[in-house]
Amino acid sequence: MSTLVIIEHDRGTLSSASLEALAAARTLGGDVHAVTLGANANGLAATLAAHGASVVHQAHHDLLGDYGPEAWGDSVAQLVSAVGSSAVIACGTDRGNEVMAHVAAILDQPMVANCTEITPGDSWQIVRVRWGGSLLERCTLVASTKLVTVAHHTFEAAEAPVASNAQPFVPELDPVLARSVVGERVERAAGVTLATAPVVVGGGRGVGSPEAFAPLEELAGLLGGVVGCSRAVTNNGWRNHTDQVGQTGTRIAPDIYFACGISGAIQHWVGAMASKKILAINTDAEANMVTKADYAVIGDLHQVIPAISAEIKRRRGA
């Protein structure tokens, strides 16, 4: 039995989500293989070996120079057929789910997304997240090739070094697949991102205006974090969608999440629930985010946030 892990990367920069997928694959027993797509990912082989990949298949083709879900999916499907993988795993990120859906369609096999527990056997017993995180479903997967994605932030990435070798693979890809390859990019400023920040200061409708996010920006800057927001904020045009935390935004897992003036609708909670600690600041003691938070301050965020920043500055002697 061998499990193939799809490695997500951006022009050679590894996504830590793929290390979670490798950790999940190791729990299944058998050999763990990895597949990288595009020559710019060849340099990832040593890192993947350190996380348990005994073989790293390096898919090379002109259409794999940048991300393209159809080209990636077709390449993985061809590799599965060539090496006879019994299972394929990816992390349940947007890209991971998208590529796996293409693999499933090409191989005509069922796919189970966003799994939190997998018990292998002739058939797999699986627990997966449904309905935006409000439901855990138990299901049985019966297939000749098991295709699953694991819920982001469910399995902890950890090193497990093995002897490894890299093997080139050249898929046969129809030029028409170039229709869905990334062709243009807008570069963001360097630094921590919403998905990777150790501290996120989030603001909801209760912040009141775009200008009122300034104290949140100050607090995030003092703590080495970033500012996030709820969907209501982006709907009002106060912040860019790239700042949105939630089911239709970014799923975060910081050491602490300051949820300021956020009611805590289920869609937002799905994006924030992997936070190690949550501090809610709200005038409503019955707000969903307050009841679910580890800590809560019942008060006006416009007074509480500046007070926190002032105390941080005082203790630092600023």
Contacts in CASP RR format, 6 or more apart in sequence:
PFRMAT RR
TARGET T0000
AUTHOR 0000-0000-0000
METHOD contacts of the structure
MODEL  1
MSTLVIIEHDRGTLSSASLEALAAARTLGGDVHAVTLGANANGLAATLAA
HGASVVHQAHHDLLGDYGPEAWGDSVAQLVSAVGSSAVIACGTDRGNEVM
AHVAAILDQPMVANCTEITPGDSWQIVRVRWGGSLLERCTLVASTKLVTV
AHHTFEAAEAPVASNAQPFVPELDPVLARSVVGERVERAAGVTLATAPVV
VGGGRGVGSPEAFAPLEELAGLLGGVVGCSRAVTNNGWRNHTDQVGQTGT
RIAPDIYFACGISGAIQHWVGAMASKKILAINTDAEANMVTKADYAVIGD
LHQVIPAISAEIKRRRGA
1 28 0 8 1.000
1 29 0 8 1.000
1 30 0 8 1.000
1 31 0 8 1.000
1 86 0 8 1.000
1 87 0 8 1.000
2 30 0 8 1.000
2 31 0 8 1.000
2 32 0 8 1.000
2 33 0 8 1.000
2 83 0 8 1.000
2 84 0 8 1.000
2 85 0 8 1.000
2 86 0 8 1.000
2 87 0 8 1.000
3 25 0 8 1.000
3 28 0 8 1.000
3 29 0 8 1.000
3 30 0 8 1.000
3 31 0 8 1.000
3 32 0 8 1.000
3 33 0 8 1.000
3 85 0 8 1.000
3 86 0 8 1.000
3 87 0 8 1.000
3 88 0 8 1.000
3 89 0 8 1.000
4 33 0 8 1.000
4 34 0 8 1.000
4 35 0 8 1.000
4 57 0 8 1.000
4 76 0 8 1.000
4 79 0 8 1.000
4 80 0 8 1.000
4 83 0 8 1.000
4 85 0 8 1.000
4 87 0 8 1.000
4 88 0 8 1.000
4 89 0 8 1.000
5 18 0 8 1.000
5 21 0 8 1.000
5 22 0 8 1.000
5 25 0 8 1.000
5 32 0 8 1.000
5 33 0 8 1.000
5 34 0 8 1.000
5 35 0 8 1.000
5 53 0 8 1.000
5 88 0 8 1.000
5 89 0 8 1.000
5 90 0 8 1.000
6 18 0 8 1.000
6 21 0 8 1.000
6 35 0 8 1.000
6 72 0 8 1.000
6 76 0 8 1.000
6 88 0 8 1.000
6 89 0 8 1.000
6 90 0 8 1.000
6 96 0 8 1.000
6 99 0 8 1.000
6 100 0 8 1.000
7 14 0 8 1.000
7 15 0 8 1.000
7 18 0 8 1.000
7 34 0 8 1.000
7 35 0 8 1.000
7 36 0 8 1.000
7 37 0 8 1.000
7 41 0 8 1.000
7 44 0 8 1.000
7 48 0 8 1.000
8 14 0 8 1.000
8 15 0 8 1.000
8 17 0 8 1.000
8 18 0 8 1.000
8 90 0 8 1.000
8 91 0 8 1.000
8 93 0 8 1.000
8 95 0 8 1.000
8 96 0 8 1.000
9 15 0 8 1.000
9 18 0 8 1.000
9 36 0 8 1.000
9 37 0 8 1.000
9 40 0 8 1.000
9 41 0 8 1.000
9 44 0 8 1.000
10 67 0 8 1.000
11 40 0 8 1.000
11 65 0 8 1.000
11 66 0 8 1.000
12 40 0 8 1.000
12 41 0 8 1.000
12 43 0 8 1.000
12 44 0 8 1.000
14 41 0 8 1.000
14 44 0 8 1.000
14 47 0 8 1.000
15 91 0 8 1.000
15 93 0 8 1.000
15 95 0 8 1.000
16 157 0 8 1.000
16 196 0 8 1.000
17 91 0 8 1.000
17 92 0 8 1.000
17 93 0 8 1.000
17 96 0 8 1.000
17 152 0 8 1.000
18 34 0 8 1.000
18 90 0 8 1.000
18 91 0 8 1.000
19 51 0 8 1.000
19 157 0 8 1.000
20 91 0 8 1.000
20 150 0 8 1.000
20 152 0 8 1.000
20 153 0 8 1.000
20 154 0 8 1.000
20 155 0 8 1.000
20 156 0 8 1.000
20 157 0 8 1.000
21 89 0 8 1.000
21 90 0 8 1.000
21 91 0 8 1.000
21 149 0 8 1.000
21 150 0 8 1.000
21 155 0 8 1.000
22 32 0 8 1.000
22 34 0 8 1.000
22 48 0 8 1.000
22 51 0 8 1.000
22 52 0 8 1.000
22 53 0 8 1.000
22 157 0 8 1.000
23 51 0 8 1.000
23 155 0 8 1.000
23 156 0 8 1.000
23 157 0 8 1.000
23 158 0 8 1.000
24 89 0 8 1.000
24 115 0 8 1.000
24 118 0 8 1.000
24 150 0 8 1.000
24 154 0 8 1.000
24 155 0 8 1.000
25 32 0 8 1.000
25 87 0 8 1.000
25 89 0 8 1.000
26 32 0 8 1.000
26 52 0 8 1.000
26 160 0 8 1.000
27 118 0 8 1.000
27 155 0 8 1.000
28 87 0 8 1.000
28 118 0 8 1.000
28 120 0 8 1.000
29 120 0 8 1.000
31 54 0 8 1.000
31 55 0 8 1.000
32 52 0 8 1.000
32 53 0 8 1.000
32 54 0 8 1.000
32 162 0 8 1.000
33 53 0 8 1.000
33 54 0 8 1.000
33 55 0 8 1.000
33 56 0 8 1.000
33 57 0 8 1.000
33 83 0 8 1.000
33 85 0 8 1.000
34 48 0 8 1.000
34 53 0 8 1.000
34 55 0 8 1.000
34 56 0 8 1.000
34 57 0 8 1.000
35 56 0 8 1.000
35 57 0 8 1.000
35 58 0 8 1.000
35 59 0 8 1.000
35 75 0 8 1.000
35 76 0 8 1.000
35 79 0 8 1.000
35 169 0 8 1.000
36 42 0 8 1.000
36 44 0 8 1.000
36 45 0 8 1.000
36 48 0 8 1.000
36 56 0 8 1.000
36 57 0 8 1.000
36 58 0 8 1.000
36 59 0 8 1.000
37 59 0 8 1.000
37 64 0 8 1.000
37 71 0 8 1.000
37 72 0 8 1.000
37 75 0 8 1.000
37 76 0 8 1.000
38 58 0 8 1.000
38 59 0 8 1.000
38 60 0 8 1.000
38 61 0 8 1.000
38 64 0 8 1.000
38 65 0 8 1.000
39 58 0 8 1.000
39 60 0 8 1.000
39 64 0 8 1.000
39 65 0 8 1.000
40 65 0 8 1.000
41 58 0 8 1.000
42 58 0 8 1.000
42 166 0 8 1.000
44 56 0 8 1.000
45 56 0 8 1.000
45 58 0 8 1.000
45 164 0 8 1.000
45 166 0 8 1.000
48 56 0 8 1.000
48 164 0 8 1.000
49 56 0 8 1.000
49 161 0 8 1.000
49 162 0 8 1.000
49 163 0 8 1.000
49 164 0 8 1.000
50 159 0 8 1.000
50 160 0 8 1.000
50 161 0 8 1.000
51 157 0 8 1.000
51 158 0 8 1.000
51 159 0 8 1.000
51 160 0 8 1.000
52 160 0 8 1.000
52 161 0 8 1.000
52 162 0 8 1.000
52 164 0 8 1.000
53 162 0 8 1.000
53 164 0 8 1.000
54 162 0 8 1.000
54 163 0 8 1.000
54 164 0 8 1.000
54 165 0 8 1.000
55 164 0 8 1.000
55 165 0 8 1.000
55 166 0 8 1.000
55 167 0 8 1.000
56 164 0 8 1.000
56 165 0 8 1.000
56 166 0 8 1.000
56 167 0 8 1.000
57 79 0 8 1.000
57 83 0 8 1.000
57 166 0 8 1.000
57 167 0 8 1.000
57 168 0 8 1.000
57 169 0 8 1.000
58 166 0 8 1.000
58 167 0 8 1.000
58 168 0 8 1.000
58 169 0 8 1.000
59 75 0 8 1.000
59 76 0 8 1.000
59 79 0 8 1.000
59 169 0 8 1.000
59 170 0 8 1.000
59 171 0 8 1.000
60 168 0 8 1.000
60 169 0 8 1.000
60 170 0 8 1.000
61 71 0 8 1.000
61 75 0 8 1.000
61 170 0 8 1.000
61 171 0 8 1.000
61 173 0 8 1.000
63 71 0 8 1.000
63 173 0 8 1.000
63 175 0 8 1.000
63 177 0 8 1.000
63 178 0 8 1.000
63 181 0 8 1.000
64 71 0 8 1.000
64 72 0 8 1.000
64 75 0 8 1.000
64 173 0 8 1.000
65 181 0 8 1.000
66 181 0 8 1.000
66 182 0 8 1.000
66 183 0 8 1.000
67 95 0 8 1.000
67 181 0 8 1.000
67 182 0 8 1.000
68 177 0 8 1.000
68 180 0 8 1.000
68 181 0 8 1.000
68 182 0 8 1.000
69 95 0 8 1.000
69 98 0 8 1.000
69 99 0 8 1.000
69 102 0 8 1.000
69 180 0 8 1.000
70 102 0 8 1.000
70 177 0 8 1.000
70 179 0 8 1.000
70 180 0 8 1.000
71 173 0 8 1.000
71 177 0 8 1.000
71 178 0 8 1.000
71 180 0 8 1.000
71 181 0 8 1.000
72 99 0 8 1.000
72 102 0 8 1.000
73 99 0 8 1.000
73 102 0 8 1.000
73 103 0 8 1.000
73 106 0 8 1.000
74 102 0 8 1.000
74 106 0 8 1.000
74 171 0 8 1.000
74 173 0 8 1.000
74 174 0 8 1.000
74 177 0 8 1.000
75 169 0 8 1.000
75 171 0 8 1.000
75 173 0 8 1.000
76 88 0 8 1.000
76 99 0 8 1.000
76 102 0 8 1.000
76 103 0 8 1.000
77 102 0 8 1.000
77 103 0 8 1.000
77 106 0 8 1.000
77 107 0 8 1.000
78 171 0 8 1.000
78 172 0 8 1.000
79 85 0 8 1.000
79 169 0 8 1.000
79 171 0 8 1.000
80 88 0 8 1.000
80 103 0 8 1.000
80 107 0 8 1.000
80 145 0 8 1.000
81 107 0 8 1.000
82 169 0 8 1.000
84 145 0 8 1.000
85 145 0 8 1.000
86 145 0 8 1.000
86 146 0 8 1.000
87 145 0 8 1.000
87 146 0 8 1.000
87 147 0 8 1.000
87 148 0 8 1.000
88 100 0 8 1.000
88 103 0 8 1.000
88 145 0 8 1.000
88 146 0 8 1.000
88 147 0 8 1.000
88 148 0 8 1.000
89 148 0 8 1.000
89 149 0 8 1.000
89 150 0 8 1.000
90 96 0 8 1.000
90 97 0 8 1.000
90 99 0 8 1.000
90 100 0 8 1.000
90 149 0 8 1.000
90 150 0 8 1.000
91 149 0 8 1.000
91 150 0 8 1.000
91 152 0 8 1.000
92 100 0 8 1.000
92 113 0 8 1.000
92 114 0 8 1.000
92 149 0 8 1.000
92 150 0 8 1.000
92 151 0 8 1.000
92 152 0 8 1.000
93 152 0 8 1.000
96 149 0 8 1.000
97 113 0 8 1.000
97 114 0 8 1.000
97 149 0 8 1.000
100 111 0 8 1.000
100 113 0 8 1.000
100 147 0 8 1.000
100 148 0 8 1.000
100 149 0 8 1.000
101 111 0 8 1.000
103 109 0 8 1.000
103 111 0 8 1.000
103 147 0 8 1.000
104 110 0 8 1.000
104 111 0 8 1.000
104 147 0 8 1.000
107 145 0 8 1.000
107 147 0 8 1.000
109 143 0 8 1.000
109 144 0 8 1.000
109 145 0 8 1.000
109 146 0 8 1.000
109 147 0 8 1.000
110 141 0 8 1.000
110 142 0 8 1.000
110 143 0 8 1.000
110 147 0 8 1.000
111 147 0 8 1.000
111 148 0 8 1.000
111 149 0 8 1.000
112 126 0 8 1.000
112 128 0 8 1.000
112 139 0 8 1.000
112 141 0 8 1.000
112 147 0 8 1.000
112 148 0 8 1.000
112 149 0 8 1.000
113 128 0 8 1.000
113 148 0 8 1.000
113 149 0 8 1.000
114 128 0 8 1.000
114 129 0 8 1.000
114 130 0 8 1.000
114 149 0 8 1.000
114 150 0 8 1.000
114 151 0 8 1.000
115 126 0 8 1.000
115 127 0 8 1.000
115 128 0 8 1.000
115 129 0 8 1.000
115 148 0 8 1.000
115 149 0 8 1.000
115 150 0 8 1.000
115 151 0 8 1.000
115 154 0 8 1.000
116 127 0 8 1.000
116 128 0 8 1.000
116 129 0 8 1.000
116 136 0 8 1.000
116 150 0 8 1.000
116 151 0 8 1.000
116 154 0 8 1.000
117 126 0 8 1.000
117 127 0 8 1.000
118 124 0 8 1.000
118 125 0 8 1.000
118 126 0 8 1.000
118 148 0 8 1.000
118 150 0 8 1.000
119 125 0 8 1.000
119 126 0 8 1.000
123 140 0 8 1.000
123 141 0 8 1.000
123 142 0 8 1.000
124 140 0 8 1.000
124 141 0 8 1.000
124 146 0 8 1.000
124 148 0 8 1.000
125 138 0 8 1.000
125 139 0 8 1.000
125 140 0 8 1.000
126 138 0 8 1.000
126 139 0 8 1.000
126 140 0 8 1.000
126 141 0 8 1.000
126 148 0 8 1.000
127 136 0 8 1.000
127 137 0 8 1.000
127 138 0 8 1.000
128 136 0 8 1.000
128 137 0 8 1.000
128 139 0 8 1.000
128 151 0 8 1.000
129 135 0 8 1.000
129 136 0 8 1.000
129 137 0 8 1.000
129 151 0 8 1.000
130 136 0 8 1.000
130 137 0 8 1.000
132 247 0 8 1.000
132 266 0 8 1.000
132 267 0 8 1.000
132 270 0 8 1.000
133 247 0 8 1.000
133 266 0 8 1.000
133 269 0 8 1.000
133 270 0 8 1.000
133 273 0 8 1.000
134 266 0 8 1.000
134 270 0 8 1.000
141 148 0 8 1.000
152 251 0 8 1.000
152 253 0 8 1.000
152 274 0 8 1.000
153 251 0 8 1.000
153 253 0 8 1.000
153 274 0 8 1.000
188 242 0 8 1.000
192 198 0 8 1.000
192 224 0 8 1.000
192 225 0 8 1.000
192 226 0 8 1.000
193 226 0 8 1.000
194 200 0 8 1.000
194 226 0 8 1.000
194 228 0 8 1.000
194 242 0 8 1.000
194 243 0 8 1.000
194 245 0 8 1.000
194 250 0 8 1.000
194 252 0 8 1.000
195 250 0 8 1.000
195 251 0 8 1.000
195 252 0 8 1.000
195 253 0 8 1.000
197 224 0 8 1.000
197 225 0 8 1.000
197 226 0 8 1.000
197 252 0 8 1.000
197 254 0 8 1.000
198 224 0 8 1.000
198 225 0 8 1.000
198 254 0 8 1.000
198 255 0 8 1.000
198 256 0 8 1.000
199 220 0 8 1.000
199 223 0 8 1.000
199 224 0 8 1.000
199 225 0 8 1.000
199 226 0 8 1.000
199 254 0 8 1.000
199 255 0 8 1.000
199 256 0 8 1.000
199 257 0 8 1.000
199 258 0 8 1.000
200 220 0 8 1.000
200 225 0 8 1.000
200 226 0 8 1.000
200 227 0 8 1.000
200 228 0 8 1.000
200 245 0 8 1.000
200 252 0 8 1.000
200 254 0 8 1.000
200 256 0 8 1.000
200 257 0 8 1.000
200 258 0 8 1.000
200 275 0 8 1.000
201 216 0 8 1.000
201 217 0 8 1.000
201 219 0 8 1.000
201 220 0 8 1.000
201 223 0 8 1.000
201 225 0 8 1.000
201 226 0 8 1.000
201 227 0 8 1.000
201 228 0 8 1.000
201 258 0 8 1.000
201 260 0 8 1.000
201 305 0 8 1.000
202 216 0 8 1.000
202 227 0 8 1.000
202 228 0 8 1.000
202 229 0 8 1.000
202 230 0 8 1.000
202 245 0 8 1.000
202 257 0 8 1.000
202 258 0 8 1.000
202 259 0 8 1.000
202 260 0 8 1.000
202 262 0 8 1.000
203 213 0 8 1.000
203 216 0 8 1.000
203 227 0 8 1.000
203 228 0 8 1.000
203 229 0 8 1.000
203 230 0 8 1.000
203 233 0 8 1.000
203 259 0 8 1.000
203 260 0 8 1.000
203 261 0 8 1.000
203 262 0 8 1.000
203 301 0 8 1.000
204 229 0 8 1.000
204 230 0 8 1.000
204 232 0 8 1.000
204 233 0 8 1.000
204 260 0 8 1.000
204 261 0 8 1.000
204 262 0 8 1.000
204 263 0 8 1.000
205 230 0 8 1.000
205 232 0 8 1.000
205 233 0 8 1.000
205 236 0 8 1.000
205 261 0 8 1.000
205 262 0 8 1.000
205 263 0 8 1.000
206 260 0 8 1.000
206 261 0 8 1.000
206 262 0 8 1.000
206 301 0 8 1.000
207 213 0 8 1.000
207 216 0 8 1.000
207 233 0 8 1.000
207 238 0 8 1.000
207 260 0 8 1.000
207 261 0 8 1.000
207 301 0 8 1.000
208 238 0 8 1.000
209 238 0 8 1.000
210 237 0 8 1.000
210 238 0 8 1.000
210 239 0 8 1.000
212 302 0 8 1.000
213 227 0 8 1.000
213 229 0 8 1.000
213 238 0 8 1.000
213 239 0 8 1.000
215 302 0 8 1.000
215 305 0 8 1.000
215 306 0 8 1.000
215 309 0 8 1.000
216 227 0 8 1.000
216 258 0 8 1.000
216 260 0 8 1.000
216 305 0 8 1.000
217 227 0 8 1.000
218 306 0 8 1.000
218 309 0 8 1.000
219 258 0 8 1.000
219 305 0 8 1.000
219 308 0 8 1.000
219 309 0 8 1.000
219 312 0 8 1.000
220 226 0 8 1.000
220 227 0 8 1.000
222 309 0 8 1.000
222 312 0 8 1.000
222 313 0 8 1.000
223 312 0 8 1.000
225 254 0 8 1.000
227 239 0 8 1.000
227 243 0 8 1.000
228 239 0 8 1.000
228 243 0 8 1.000
228 244 0 8 1.000
228 245 0 8 1.000
229 238 0 8 1.000
229 239 0 8 1.000
229 243 0 8 1.000
229 244 0 8 1.000
229 245 0 8 1.000
230 244 0 8 1.000
230 245 0 8 1.000
230 246 0 8 1.000
230 262 0 8 1.000
230 263 0 8 1.000
230 264 0 8 1.000
230 265 0 8 1.000
230 268 0 8 1.000
231 244 0 8 1.000
231 246 0 8 1.000
231 248 0 8 1.000
231 249 0 8 1.000
231 265 0 8 1.000
231 267 0 8 1.000
231 268 0 8 1.000
233 239 0 8 1.000
233 243 0 8 1.000
233 244 0 8 1.000
234 240 0 8 1.000
234 241 0 8 1.000
234 243 0 8 1.000
234 244 0 8 1.000
241 249 0 8 1.000
242 250 0 8 1.000
244 250 0 8 1.000
245 251 0 8 1.000
245 252 0 8 1.000
245 268 0 8 1.000
245 271 0 8 1.000
245 272 0 8 1.000
246 267 0 8 1.000
246 268 0 8 1.000
246 269 0 8 1.000
246 270 0 8 1.000
246 271 0 8 1.000
246 272 0 8 1.000
247 266 0 8 1.000
247 267 0 8 1.000
247 268 0 8 1.000
247 270 0 8 1.000
247 271 0 8 1.000
248 267 0 8 1.000
249 271 0 8 1.000
250 271 0 8 1.000
251 270 0 8 1.000
251 271 0 8 1.000
251 274 0 8 1.000
252 271 0 8 1.000
252 272 0 8 1.000
252 274 0 8 1.000
252 275 0 8 1.000
253 274 0 8 1.000
253 275 0 8 1.000
253 276 0 8 1.000
254 275 0 8 1.000
254 276 0 8 1.000
255 275 0 8 1.000
255 276 0 8 1.000
255 277 0 8 1.000
256 275 0 8 1.000
256 276 0 8 1.000
256 277 0 8 1.000
256 278 0 8 1.000
256 279 0 8 1.000
257 272 0 8 1.000
257 275 0 8 1.000
257 277 0 8 1.000
257 278 0 8 1.000
257 279 0 8 1.000
258 279 0 8 1.000
258 281 0 8 1.000
258 305 0 8 1.000
259 272 0 8 1.000
259 278 0 8 1.000
259 279 0 8 1.000
259 280 0 8 1.000
259 281 0 8 1.000
259 282 0 8 1.000
259 289 0 8 1.000
259 293 0 8 1.000
260 281 0 8 1.000
260 282 0 8 1.000
260 301 0 8 1.000
260 304 0 8 1.000
260 305 0 8 1.000
261 281 0 8 1.000
261 282 0 8 1.000
261 283 0 8 1.000
261 287 0 8 1.000
261 289 0 8 1.000
261 301 0 8 1.000
262 268 0 8 1.000
262 280 0 8 1.000
262 282 0 8 1.000
262 287 0 8 1.000
262 289 0 8 1.000
263 282 0 8 1.000
263 284 0 8 1.000
263 287 0 8 1.000
263 288 0 8 1.000
263 289 0 8 1.000
264 287 0 8 1.000
264 288 0 8 1.000
264 289 0 8 1.000
264 292 0 8 1.000
265 288 0 8 1.000
266 288 0 8 1.000
268 289 0 8 1.000
269 288 0 8 1.000
269 289 0 8 1.000
269 292 0 8 1.000
272 278 0 8 1.000
273 292 0 8 1.000
277 294 0 8 1.000
277 295 0 8 1.000
278 289 0 8 1.000
278 292 0 8 1.000
278 293 0 8 1.000
278 294 0 8 1.000
278 295 0 8 1.000
279 293 0 8 1.000
279 294 0 8 1.000
279 295 0 8 1.000
279 296 0 8 1.000
279 297 0 8 1.000
280 287 0 8 1.000
280 289 0 8 1.000
280 290 0 8 1.000
280 292 0 8 1.000
280 293 0 8 1.000
280 295 0 8 1.000
280 296 0 8 1.000
280 297 0 8 1.000
281 296 0 8 1.000
281 297 0 8 1.000
281 299 0 8 1.000
281 301 0 8 1.000
281 304 0 8 1.000
281 305 0 8 1.000
282 289 0 8 1.000
282 290 0 8 1.000
282 296 0 8 1.000
282 297 0 8 1.000
282 298 0 8 1.000
282 299 0 8 1.000
282 301 0 8 1.000
283 298 0 8 1.000
283 299 0 8 1.000
283 300 0 8 1.000
284 290 0 8 1.000
284 298 0 8 1.000
285 296 0 8 1.000
285 298 0 8 1.000
290 296 0 8 1.000
290 298 0 8 1.000
297 304 0 8 1.000
END
